[in-house]
Amino acid sequence: MRKIFTSKCLYGGEIVRYDGGDTTEYDPIYLKWKEEGRLVPVCPEVFGGLPTPRDESQRVGDKVMSCSGRDVTAEYIKGAQEALRLARENDVAFAVMKLDSPSCGSKYIYDGTFTDTKTEGQGLAVEYLRGAGFKVFGEDDLQEALQYLQQLEKD
């Protein structure tokens, strides 16, 4: 059975989001993977040493800045490195990560202006995962991820 890497905020059971909110994923595809024990939940931001709750942060070029102006790039890099290590250690087939996050976003991220404006881009952990050859989906791509998994398990 192939393992699937996932954002801990999607997995649920522990609040790790910056705002203390809950974004547990309830799609039947995701819940089936959870029930099967396929999911490997991670929170790169917590791995990097950031607390919950914490200031909202956004990518600004190669840096990650908090809304209070603090440079948190080092924490995000540390978390991305740990996420990549765990993905390799668990030999995951692919990842399903939280959209729009400065760590886990796979299509769009907030643009660094803290005005709720999104731009094409990816979070730092996703950048590391893709750089190492892992395929990454967002939580709105579960049907595509399921097809990808079925193909992998067929081969």
N, C-alpha and C positions, 0 to 999 in steps of 0.2 A: 504494500500500500504506500503510495507516494504522499509525502508530507507537503503541506502548503503553509507558507509564511504569511502572517497576517498582523495587522495593527491591533494592539491590545484593546484600544478603544472600540473597535468593531467586535472583538471577541466578547467583551463584557465581563462582568464579575468583579471588576476593580476599576475605580474611577481614576483615569490617568490623563484625561484631557486638560489642557491649560486652564480652561474655565470651570473645571470641576463638573462639566456636563457629561451626559450619557449619550453615546452614539452606537449602542449595541446594534448589530446587524441581525435582522430577523427574516431575511430572505430564505425560503425553503432550501435552496441549494447550499447556502452557507451553513444553515442549521444541520443539514445532513452531514456535511464535512466535519462539523464540530462533534456531532454524535459519533461519527466513525473514528474520532481521535486523530484526524489528519492535520488539524490546525496547530501551528506553532506561533503563539501570540507574543508580540514584542512591542515595546514602546521605546523607540530610540531616544526620545527626549528624557525619559526617566533614566534610561541607561547612561545618558550623558551627565546625570547628576542634578537635573532640574526638578524642583518640587511640584506637587499638585496641590492646589492650583498654582499657576505661575503667570507672569506677564505674557500677553499675546506676543508672538514673534513672527517675523516675516523675512524672507530672503531678499537681500538687497545686493544684487550682483553675487560675488563670492562670499559675502558675509551674511550672517543671520543676526538681525537686530531686534531687541524687544521694543515694545511700544514706549517704554520709559527711556529709550536711548542706550540701553546697555548692550554691548557686543556679546552675544552668546554663541558665537561661531564655534569656539573651542568645545563647548558642551555638545553642540549639534554634531560636530565631527566625531567626538568620542562616541556618541550614541550611534552614529552611522557605522563606524568601524565595528562596534560590538554587534550591531544588527547583522552586518555582513559576516562576521565570524560565526554567529549562530545559524545563519542561513546555510553556510558551508558545512558546519558541524552536523546539522540535521539533514543535509542532503535534500533540501526542499526542491520540489518540481518547479514552483513559481511562487509569486507573492500576490496577495490581495491586500492593498494598502488604502488608508483613509484619504479620500480625495481632498485637495486644496491645502493640505498640511505642509508646513515648511520642512518637515522630515519625510512625510509619507505621500505627498501629492504626486500623482503620476501623469497628469495631463495639464492641470492648471494649478497655480499657486497665487497667493495674494502678492501684489506688486511692490510691497514695501512702503506704501504711502499710508497704510492704516486707514484707508478710505473705503474699504470693502470692495476694492477693484481687483479683479483677477486678470492674470496674464498667462499665456502659455508658459509652461515650465514644470519642473519637478522638484520635489523635496530632496534634501541632502542624502537621506538614507536610500531613497529610490535611485538617486544618481549613483551611489556606491554599488547598489545591487545590480543595476543595469550595466554598470561598468565592468562588473564581474561576470556578466553573461546571463543573469537571471531575468526572466520575463516577469513584468509587473503589471497587474490589473488594478483598477479602482473598484470600489464596491458597486458601482453601476455597470460593471462588465462581467457579472457573475455567469451569465449564460455563455459568453465567449470563453471565460475561464474554464467552465465545465467542459466545453467542447475540446479545449486544449488538453485538459486532464484526460479525457476519454481517449484522445489520439495518443497521448504519451503511454497510457496503460495498454493500448492496443498493440503498439510497436514492440 
